[in-house]
């Protein structure tokens, strides 16, 4: 082989290795991220169950409609066909946008959890704190994934949250708490689904898992 | 008014009639469940409330959370009776469906309670498919490998849905199932199944956030008949015994001393109190002997006293001899002592004289130290035998420093007048005398001095002239400190002074060393001294407090320095002309070596004093 061809070969091998390694790394990152998102959704589900155990019936009537969640403006795929057509970076940015949108609301929930008029408010309080931690971890992880993916544009949607208080009286506080939590539960499911789709797309070498 | 009243009455009658006939409007239907098997479609089931006796139709209506548009169920058949199937097109995720069922019959309709449904929360997959259980033969024993496939409808490949599997096993007769979690994999190995038994296997699955599927149909598997090798038992036995052995070994190790004691009882070895074997090993007999020295022994009193005590009396015979000696000695002649005050002293007697001689002799001899050489003073007179330490350590051996302190005043006949250096010694009360200074085994024990010294015997010799022994002048040997220690040669205790002739005590140095001048100086050759004649200033040996002087008529001033008995004996014999240790008349009996010194005749030699310094 000539010098030039040898050089090309070496470069090609290096690139393959790089891509392979990167792919492996990306796969691991996504695996970890989907584990986190799974945990996030499980926590929110259990929190919702705890709340439901002692929820006043009148509250259900008072419950705002889910379309009033602050993240409902975000355009997301509604079914599988749509979701599978979305490119990876867009899926990732959707997930990240949703995640970012919940930092502040969770802080609010966390602060209000201790004073909730609910018999299990201690458990609720601790679980809310745990939710907060997990969200932070997942945010950091997804940032890594984003860097690894190497997308050029970072089009995160802004979903502002303007509410600073859950309500003055106990009932409205409770109801609003419940409502916020239900919004979060759904959004966490979205994040989890998107990440798992991404995970399987990246893990082309591991079909047994997908 | 009449009309409304009539209508009311008619309605009431109709109701009564219908009730009598058993028909009414339908009962309230109830939505039982809605399920989605793959997160793409879903189905809702309801149960009718009662048809009221009349044929009733049911309709399902729904609307999405963010719109008011009411839709009716698109498919009532696919899912069976009283069901509504929502296909892909009608299914939206992450959206709440508000569903109601309306039952209608001829008499009326009834609406169920609304139900809010989000499709993603109602996922329940179908059962796994193709469950197979195979017996696999292994060297450790056969086991069952159960494998299956995912439910057909679930799209796990794209990651849209994630499934977790579970299987359960039991024998037909068992009540409880053995449940195993298989995770996301599609196979599982079941161990520890009993041989020759039939087992039932079932599998189910669940999405990551959803409901468990139904169990599959039972799959039967029969275990073969095999003999289980109880390997584990042997392993346990081995480990246990190893453990026991380790413990025993450790215990033995810990107790090894007592075990050794038990098996090999120690044999007591000889032991001398205060004596260390190391010294023997080191090879320096001097040290060895030094260790044997008992400080403070023998008890001594004032030195002077002793000296005085042991002053020997001379007799005429001796005198003569002395005179002879004196005549013979040229040195004596030579030496002139300015201070001739002492009546009892002869010319050779004077201390200064001696000192001079000794000095010269000393210098002449060159280094008196470092070797077992005795410097011989030229004074042939009775001289204090000063033992020179062979080694020159510190001050010149024999330099009488402490003479003052001690004034062990030998009634020194020969006191070297020269006050300097080594051999100045004060002779205090001086009656000179012959003193047999035997060996002076010096030890450096400053304050127990007297014991370390062999006492010199002085004898008061009234007449100086006659005093000098023949050999004295001639063989004036000045010994430096006869320091056994310093010699470096094994000095076995107190060897009798190595065939010294008359010795003259030079002085007593601060270290309690008696510095003696031998009267015959082996280095005399240099000065041309002529050692001739009999010389009784040699001490052959000192044993048991007996100083043995020997008569030495050798002409040659033999340089000898031996501090042990043997050497001395040799010396005795080797001197020429051989007068091997012939005891002089006036000398103690040298025939009896190793016995104490005896006072002979005029008592030149005194036995008492000699105390070996060990």
Contacts between the chains, C-beta under 8 A, distances in Angstrom:
chain1	res1	chain2	res2	distance
A	38	B	208	6.0
A	38	B	209	7.8
A	41	B	209	5.9
A	42	B	209	7.2
A	45	B	209	7.0
A	65	B	65	5.9
A	65	B	66	7.7
A	66	B	65	5.2
A	66	B	96	5.4
A	67	B	65	5.4
A	67	B	66	4.1
A	72	B	66	7.5
A	76	B	94	7.0
A	78	B	92	4.5
A	78	B	93	5.5
A	78	B	94	7.0
A	78	B	95	7.0
A	79	B	40	6.6
A	79	B	88	6.5
A	79	B	91	6.2
A	79	B	92	6.4
A	79	B	93	5.8
A	80	B	39	6.7
A	80	B	40	5.2
A	80	B	88	7.8
A	80	B	155	7.0
A	80	B	158	7.9
A	80	B	160	5.2
A	81	B	88	7.2
A	83	B	160	7.2
A	84	B	158	5.7
A	84	B	160	7.0
A	186	B	94	5.7
A	186	B	118	7.0
A	186	B	120	7.8
A	189	B	94	7.0
A	189	B	120	5.4
A	189	B	121	7.9
A	189	B	209	6.7
A	190	B	94	5.9
A	192	B	208	7.4
A	192	B	209	7.4
A	193	B	120	7.5
A	193	B	160	7.5
A	196	B	159	4.7
A	196	B	160	7.8
A	196	B	162	5.8
A	196	B	208	7.6
A	197	B	158	6.5
A	197	B	159	4.4
A	197	B	160	6.3
A	198	B	159	7.4
A	199	B	159	5.8
A	200	B	156	8.0
A	200	B	157	7.1
A	200	B	158	5.9
A	200	B	159	2.9
A	201	B	158	7.7
A	201	B	159	6.8
A	207	B	157	7.5
A	208	B	184	8.0
A	208	B	185	7.0
A	208	B	186	7.8
A	209	B	184	6.1
A	210	B	156	6.2
A	210	B	157	5.7
A	210	B	158	7.3
A	210	B	159	5.4
